[in-house]
Amino acid sequence: MSKRVVVTGMGVVAPNGIGIPAFLHAIQNGISGIKFMPRYQELNFSCQVAGMPAFNWESLKNYISEVTYHGLKGTNIGYGLAAAMDAWADSGMGYETDEPRWETGCIFGNSIADTEAMKNVISRVDNKEAKKLGSRVVEQAMNSGVTSYIAGRLGLGNKVITNSAACATGTQAILMGYEYVKHGYAKRMLVGSAEHVDTYVYGAFDSMRVLSRKFNDHPEKASRPMSITAGGFVPGSGAGALVLEDLDFALERGAHIYAEVLGGSTNSGGQRQGGTMTAANVTGVKRCIDEAMVNSKITADQIDLISGHLTATNADRQEIQTWSRALDRTGDNFPLTNSLKSMIGHSLSAAGSIETVASILQIVHGFVHPNINFEDPNPEITNLVSLDKLPVKMIKKEVNIVAKANFGFGDVNACLILSKYEK
Amino acid sequence: MTRPEILSELKKVISPYTTNKEMLASIDDHTDLIKDLKINSANLVDIIIDAEAKYDIEIDYDSADKMVNVGTCIDVISEKLNQKA
């Protein structure tokens, strides 16, 4: 019998706030986390702004032993650990255990292991100093580094999987965790994703000319989803984490329940019908949204809020068109829609999990966060959707159902349907 | 370097790899790195690498294999220091 799946804990490391209270304050007040990056200017990048969390590396000592801390360099591992440990504590559970927690698994995603850390490997090996690399490099270079650190710290004994699906990673991790709990394969899943957009990853995106480059003097203005001046995305970094639980299991231990995951879908457009490595097949996107609604047993008119992918590129227009077709809603009837990327940029694999945390906070606290930098709407978007539905100021309002989607390179899609928890 | 001098430096090398700081303060030749100091066996490699940097010596694989307790660590380091001198 399929189970109901609820969210009982959340943690976040975002460019505009670390920890739930700071992040909530930031998204309610439209606070940007985008800053000028002198290092990127030195490196001759065209885009010289980014969203980097003000992460205090020493704070990791609150989560892991000094021995584990010593030699830990992978930034995405640091972000992921902090978000995951905060989510775990938020769900009311302690860290320590002697027995593996057989009922709990972990699905945490990332795009790549830290390339700054890999640079150390490459230069030492090329320098004929492989012997000096030590024992801590492999665990941080392997793509499953983040899940391994999280699962090891908490003794998670169910399925432990690292997923990777470009910008759809975080949403997909949550969906996979949801499916395991729903079908009874696990009682609880710690899910989320992390990303550190370091200079090597960033340089490659810069070369693709998909990044914002006209607002280097005004970093907070640089991320402009849905606007006519949206000239590329702003790289961001961070991590988001959620504890998902079987409803009965959560109620039994008296857990606090934030919201319910009603369902979702993940698919691929197969890089056909206009879909490519870097562009979405709109039929695939529409199918993904349609299936997410069917799996969640909701109808399009029930959606109060779309938390879009909306990266501030040309794809924004097409994304809104596809939402409109999938939901068969336009003008004043279109759901309220926002893009967290206007405040924190696009943190690739971490985007889906950070945006899901934001979505749930909007359900819990009854508000819709603003789209900042939306002074010059793209007319092709506002021809289809009423401007009132794309708020530039926070709206206080009951939010019952959110559709959260992300679409990634490789023509991959993921959509989640999140709901207020009703007994 | 005398054995007590090597020991005092060795404590600093080992310190980041053990949570058992009390035991570390009172180590002697018989202290086993894995059993007594609860050092992860993979970290023995890191201790060897750090010792090489600390004493400016090279520790070959055969010598490294001997470094299981504090006494044998000091033996190897002392031997390599003498070879250097």
Contacts between the chains, C-beta under 8 A, distances in Angstrom:
chain1	res1	chain2	res2	distance
A	65	B	19	5.6
A	66	B	16	7.0
A	66	B	19	6.6
A	67	B	16	6.7
A	67	B	17	5.8
A	67	B	18	6.8
A	67	B	19	5.6
A	67	B	40	7.4
A	67	B	43	7.5
A	70	B	16	3.9
A	70	B	17	7.2
A	71	B	16	7.6
A	71	B	46	6.9
A	131	B	49	7.5
A	132	B	49	5.6
A	132	B	52	7.9
A	134	B	45	6.0
A	134	B	46	4.6
A	134	B	49	5.2
A	135	B	40	7.9
A	135	B	42	4.0
A	135	B	43	5.7
A	135	B	45	4.7
A	135	B	46	5.2
A	136	B	46	6.9
